[in-house]
Amino acid sequence: MPTNLPPDAKDKWAEVEATRNPREKIKRMQEFLSLVPQHKGTMKLRGQIKKKMAVLRKEMEERKQKRAGRGGQKFFIEKEGAAQVALLGVTNVGKSCLLSAVTNANVAVSPAPYTTHEPVPAVMSFEDVQFQVVEAPAVMEGSAAGRAWGLKSLALARNADGLILMVDLSRDPVAQLSLVLGELEKARVLVSKPRGRVDIDRRYMGAGLRIILVGKLVDCSMHEVEALLRSYRIADAVVKISGEVTLDEVEDAIFESTTYKPAIVVANKLDVAGAEANLQMLESFVDGRVPVIAVSCEKKLGLEKLGETLFRELSVIRIYTKEPGVREPSQRPFTLRRGATVADLARSIHSDFERDFAFARIWAERLVFSPQKFGCGFVLEDGDVVEIHLR
């Protein structure tokens, strides 16, 4: 293991996890850090814990301000529409201009840096689907360490379903994107699919430890994984390991799990001199890892590609429902993720539909004839029409 923590440090981390009071939790984290050996293998871990402490301190300060009647900035935005997309970038790349151009938002567009101090949500339509786009305050060097509003902006990215990473083609777009990607990575938010993932769902005392392996362990055995978890006093949890995972990555997930977010790079100011050369440099740097859309928000060039690309990258599908005995399906679709089944649709409509499900009649172009009768495990595709029958 890269951290090689002593037993007393692992015991202290168990105390951290069991503590609910923020002030006491910070105190336990400080005690934990004092027990962590300082060497190259613990640098990342120490950074993660310091970031968590910074988040807790800011939350405590905001609660204090609220009690004193001074309010506070609202950074958590409740999700709406088919998906929530966080709009991130360094200052003055045109995020507000993009939001104004593609949504119903009435936002102030200013050349002054750091104009946006709190998240701005708006709705963007693509055909009969609506995406919620949330402009986050600018990302800067040190955001992941707690500089300015950085932790809150990165928390928005972590909570969202996908990301728009915006750069300005009139200046070095690679440097801008590298900065944003670097801060996201420090916050354990990835825009490229990781080869593996570890999710630890802690349960009530007495539930026991259950490890679900969907994939393979690279350098260890199930016995070693269980021993590692128990060494951190994790005895009641469901641990799901998917893809290819190392023991180091299992240990990382104990402190903070890595999350993957599909992303799009929007390169603004395509109309300015030198933009084409900078765009080529950007595309070479990205090398196909994420889609790049070149636009001019001011002149409204290339913006029509945004909705289509979001729809594809977020794996959204539209399912149209029809009531038994009614000729035409609803014009408003249910939006699900690619791979969803009839059971997922039933659950989205109402819990009673899943509980009392009997069968579904489905109209789809890929079927030899329509409608056909299917059970709850049938995998749906974009554009399917579904009529659910209950017992």
C-alpha positions in Angstrom: 0.0 0.0 0.0 1.3 3.5 -0.8 0.2 5.0 2.6 1.4 2.2 4.9 -0.5 3.7 7.8 0.1 2.5 11.3 -2.7 0.8 13.3 -3.3 3.8 15.5 -3.9 6.0 12.4 -6.4 3.5 11.1 -8.2 3.4 14.5 -8.3 7.2 14.4 -9.9 7.2 11.0 -12.6 4.9 12.3 -13.3 7.5 14.9 -13.5 10.2 12.2 -16.1 8.2 10.3 -18.2 7.6 13.4 -18.2 11.4 14.3 -21.1 13.5 13.1 -20.5 16.9 14.8 -18.4 19.0 12.3 -16.2 20.6 14.9 -15.4 17.3 16.6 -14.9 15.7 13.1 -12.3 18.4 12.2 -10.5 17.7 15.6 -10.4 14.0 14.9 -9.1 14.6 11.4 -6.3 16.8 12.8 -5.4 14.0 15.2 -5.5 11.5 12.3 -3.1 13.7 10.3 -0.7 13.8 13.2 -0.6 10.0 13.1 0.0 9.8 9.3 3.7 9.4 8.5 5.0 12.2 6.2 6.5 10.6 3.1 5.8 10.6 -0.6 3.3 7.8 -0.4 1.0 9.8 2.0 1.1 13.2 0.1 -2.1 12.5 -1.8 -3.9 11.2 1.3 -2.9 14.2 3.4 -4.1 16.5 0.6 -7.5 14.8 0.6 -8.0 15.1 4.3 -7.0 18.8 4.4 -9.5 19.4 1.6 -12.2 17.6 3.7 -11.3 19.8 6.7 -11.6 22.9 4.5 -15.0 21.9 3.3 -16.3 21.3 6.9 -14.9 24.7 8.1 -16.6 26.5 5.3 -19.9 24.7 6.0 -19.6 25.7 9.7 -18.9 29.3 8.7 -22.0 29.4 6.4 -24.2 28.0 9.1 -22.9 30.6 11.5 -23.6 33.4 9.0 -27.1 32.0 8.4 -27.9 32.0 12.2 -26.6 35.6 12.4 -29.0 36.6 9.6 -26.4 37.3 7.0 -27.6 34.5 4.7 -25.1 32.7 2.6 -24.5 31.6 -1.0 -26.5 28.7 -2.2 -24.2 26.3 -4.0 -26.3 23.1 -4.0 -28.7 23.2 -7.0 -31.6 20.7 -7.1 -31.6 18.7 -10.3 -34.2 19.3 -13.0 -34.8 18.0 -16.5 -33.1 15.1 -18.2 -29.7 15.8 -16.7 -27.8 18.5 -14.7 -24.7 19.8 -16.5 -22.1 21.9 -14.7 -20.5 24.6 -16.8 -16.9 25.1 -15.7 -13.9 27.1 -16.8 -11.4 29.7 -15.8 -12.5 33.3 -15.6 -13.5 35.3 -18.7 -13.9 32.4 -21.1 -17.5 33.3 -21.9 -19.5 31.0 -19.6 -22.2 33.6 -19.0 -22.4 34.4 -22.6 -22.9 30.7 -23.5 -25.6 30.4 -20.8 -27.4 33.4 -22.2 -27.1 32.1 -25.8 -28.4 28.6 -25.3 -30.9 28.8 -22.4 -33.7 31.0 -21.0 -31.4 32.6 -18.5 -31.2 36.4 -18.1 -27.6 36.6 -16.9 -25.2 39.5 -16.7 -22.4 39.2 -19.3 -19.3 41.2 -18.2 -15.7 41.5 -19.3 -14.7 41.9 -15.7 -13.0 38.8 -14.2 -14.7 36.7 -11.5 -18.1 38.3 -12.1 -20.0 35.1 -11.2 -19.8 34.4 -7.5 -22.6 31.8 -7.1 -24.1 29.1 -9.4 -26.6 30.2 -12.0 -29.0 27.5 -13.2 -30.9 27.6 -16.5 -32.7 25.3 -18.9 -31.5 24.3 -22.3 -33.8 22.6 -24.8 -32.8 20.0 -27.3 -35.8 18.7 -29.4 -38.2 17.5 -26.7 -35.5 17.1 -24.0 -34.5 19.7 -21.4 -31.1 19.9 -19.8 -30.3 22.0 -16.7 -27.1 23.9 -17.2 -25.5 25.4 -14.1 -22.8 28.0 -14.5 -20.3 27.6 -11.7 -18.0 30.4 -10.4 -14.6 30.4 -12.1 -12.1 27.6 -11.4 -8.6 28.8 -10.5 -5.3 27.4 -9.4 -5.9 26.1 -5.9 -9.6 25.6 -6.2 -9.3 22.0 -5.0 -7.4 23.2 -1.9 -10.1 25.6 -0.9 -9.1 28.8 -2.6 -12.0 31.3 -2.9 -15.2 29.4 -3.8 -13.2 26.6 -5.5 -14.5 23.7 -3.3 -18.1 24.7 -3.9 -17.6 24.9 -7.7 -16.0 21.5 -7.7 -18.7 20.1 -5.5 -21.2 21.2 -8.1 -19.2 19.3 -10.7 -19.2 16.2 -8.5 -23.0 16.3 -8.1 -23.8 17.0 -11.7 -24.6 14.3 -14.3 -22.1 15.8 -16.8 -19.7 18.7 -17.5 -19.1 21.4 -20.0 -15.5 22.6 -19.8 -15.2 25.9 -21.5 -12.0 27.5 -22.9 -11.2 30.7 -24.8 -9.5 30.3 -28.2 -8.1 33.8 -28.1 -5.5 32.7 -25.5 -3.8 29.4 -24.7 -6.7 26.9 -24.5 -4.5 24.0 -23.5 -3.3 25.8 -20.4 -6.9 26.7 -19.5 -8.1 23.2 -19.9 -5.1 21.7 -18.1 -5.8 23.9 -15.1 -9.5 22.9 -14.9 -8.7 19.2 -15.4 -6.0 19.3 -12.8 -8.3 20.9 -10.2 -11.0 18.3 -11.0 -8.6 15.5 -10.7 -7.4 16.8 -7.3 -11.1 16.7 -6.3 -11.3 13.1 -7.6 -13.6 14.0 -10.5 -12.5 12.3 -13.8 -13.6 13.1 -17.3 -12.1 9.9 -18.8 -13.7 6.6 -17.8 -11.4 5.0 -15.2 -10.5 1.4 -15.7 -12.1 0.5 -12.4 -14.3 1.9 -9.6 -14.8 1.2 -5.9 -18.0 2.1 -4.1 -18.3 1.7 -0.3 -21.8 1.9 1.1 -21.5 1.8 4.9 -24.4 0.1 6.6 -25.9 -0.2 10.1 -24.0 -2.1 12.8 -24.5 -5.8 12.5 -25.1 -5.7 8.7 -21.7 -7.4 8.0 -19.2 -6.8 5.3 -20.2 -7.8 1.7 -17.8 -7.4 -1.2 -19.2 -7.6 -4.7 -16.6 -8.0 -7.5 -17.7 -7.2 -11.0 -14.4 -7.3 -12.9 -11.0 -8.3 -11.5 -8.4 -7.4 -8.8 -5.1 -6.5 -10.4 -2.5 -7.0 -7.7 -4.3 -8.6 -4.8 -6.9 -11.1 -3.6 -10.4 -10.8 -2.1 -8.9 -11.9 1.2 -6.4 -8.9 1.1 -9.2 -6.5 0.2 -11.3 -7.7 3.1 -8.3 -7.5 5.4 -7.6 -4.0 4.3 -11.2 -2.9 4.9 -11.3 -4.5 8.3 -8.0 -2.9 9.3 -9.9 0.5 8.9 -12.7 -0.9 11.1 -15.0 -1.2 8.1 -17.1 -4.2 9.2 -20.6 -3.2 8.1 -20.7 -2.2 4.5 -21.4 -3.2 0.9 -18.3 -2.7 -1.2 -18.8 -2.9 -5.0 -15.7 -3.3 -7.1 -16.1 -3.0 -10.9 -13.5 -3.0 -13.7 -9.8 -3.4 -12.9 -8.9 -2.2 -9.4 -5.7 -2.3 -7.3 -5.4 -2.6 -3.6 -4.2 1.1 -3.5 -7.4 2.2 -5.2 -9.5 0.3 -2.7 -7.7 2.1 0.0 -8.2 5.5 -1.7 -11.9 4.9 -1.8 -12.0 4.5 2.0 -11.2 8.2 2.2 -13.0 9.6 -0.9 -14.3 7.8 -3.9 -13.4 8.8 -7.4 -16.3 9.8 -9.7 -16.5 9.9 -13.5 -18.4 12.6 -15.3 -18.9 12.6 -19.1 -17.7 15.9 -20.4 -17.6 18.2 -23.5 -15.1 20.9 -24.2 -16.6 24.0 -25.6 -14.0 26.2 -27.3 -15.3 29.8 -27.5 -14.3 32.8 -29.7 -13.9 30.8 -32.9 -14.3 34.1 -34.8 -11.2 35.8 -33.5 -7.8 35.9 -35.2 -5.6 32.9 -34.4 -8.5 30.8 -33.2 -8.1 28.0 -35.8 -4.5 27.4 -34.9 -5.3 27.3 -31.2 -8.3 25.0 -31.9 -5.9 22.5 -33.7 -3.6 22.7 -30.7 -6.5 22.0 -28.3 -7.8 19.0 -30.4 -4.3 17.6 -30.5 -4.0 17.8 -26.7 -7.5 16.3 -26.1 -6.7 13.5 -28.6 -10.3 12.3 -28.8 -10.7 11.7 -25.1 -13.7 14.1 -25.0 -15.6 15.8 -27.7 -14.6 19.4 -28.7 -17.1 21.9 -30.0 -15.8 25.1 -31.5 -18.3 28.0 -31.1 -18.6 31.8 -31.0 -21.1 32.7 -28.3 -21.2 36.3 -29.4 -21.9 35.5 -33.0 -23.9 32.3 -32.2 -21.7 30.1 -34.4 -21.6 26.3 -33.7 -24.1 26.4 -30.8 -26.5 24.0 -32.5 -24.1 21.1 -31.9 -24.2 21.5 -28.1 -27.6 19.9 -27.5 -27.0 17.0 -29.8 -23.6 16.3 -28.3 -24.9 16.5 -24.7 -27.7 14.1 -25.6 -25.2 11.6 -26.9 -22.5 11.9 -24.3 -24.9 11.8 -21.4 -26.4 8.6 -22.8 -30.0 10.0 -22.5 -32.9 8.1 -24.1 -36.5 9.2 -24.5 -39.3 6.8 -23.8 -42.9 7.7 -24.7 -45.6 6.2 -22.7 -49.2 5.3 -23.8 -52.2 4.5 -21.6 -54.1 1.4 -22.5 -57.0 2.2 -24.8 -55.6 5.5 -25.9 -54.5 5.8 -29.5 -51.6 8.3 -29.3 -48.6 8.2 -26.9 -47.8 11.2 -24.6 -45.8 14.0 -26.3 -43.7 14.4 -23.2 -41.1 11.6 -22.9 -39.6 10.1 -19.8 -35.8 10.5 -19.9 -33.7 7.5 -18.8 -30.1 6.5 -19.3 -29.0 4.1 -22.0 -29.4 0.5 -20.8 -32.6 1.2 -18.8 -35.2 -1.5 -18.7 -39.0 -1.5 -18.6 -38.6 -1.9 -14.8 -36.7 1.4 -14.6 -39.4 3.1 -16.6 -42.1 1.7 -14.3 -40.2 2.9 -11.2 -39.8 6.4 -12.8 -43.6 6.6 -13.3 -44.5 5.5 -9.8 -43.5 2.9 -7.2 -46.9 1.3 -7.6 -46.2 0.6 -11.3 -43.1 -1.4 -10.4 -44.9 -3.3 -7.6 -48.0 -4.1 -9.6 -46.4 -4.6 -13.0 -47.9 -7.3 -15.2 -46.5 -6.8 -18.7 -45.7 -4.1 -21.2 -46.7 -3.6 -24.9 -43.8 -1.9 -26.8 -43.7 -0.2 -30.2 -40.2 0.1 -31.6 -38.6 0.4 -35.1 -36.1 -2.4 -34.3 -38.9 -4.9 -33.7 -40.1 -7.1 -36.6 -43.7 -6.1 -35.8 -45.2 -3.7 -33.2 -46.5 -3.8 -30.6 -45.0 -6.8 -28.8 -45.4 -8.0 -25.3 -42.4 -8.0 -22.9 -41.6 -8.3 -19.3 -39.9 -5.9 -16.9 -36.3 -6.9 -18.0 -36.7 -5.7 -21.6 -33.9 -3.1 -22.5 -35.4 0.1 -23.9 -33.9 2.4 -26.6 -34.4 6.0 -27.6 -37.9 6.6 -29.1 -39.6 3.4 -27.8 -43.3 3.7 -27.0 -44.4 1.7 -23.9 -47.8 0.8 -22.7 -47.6 -0.7 -19.1 -50.3 -3.0 -17.9 -50.8 -3.6 -14.2 -52.2 -6.6 -12.3 
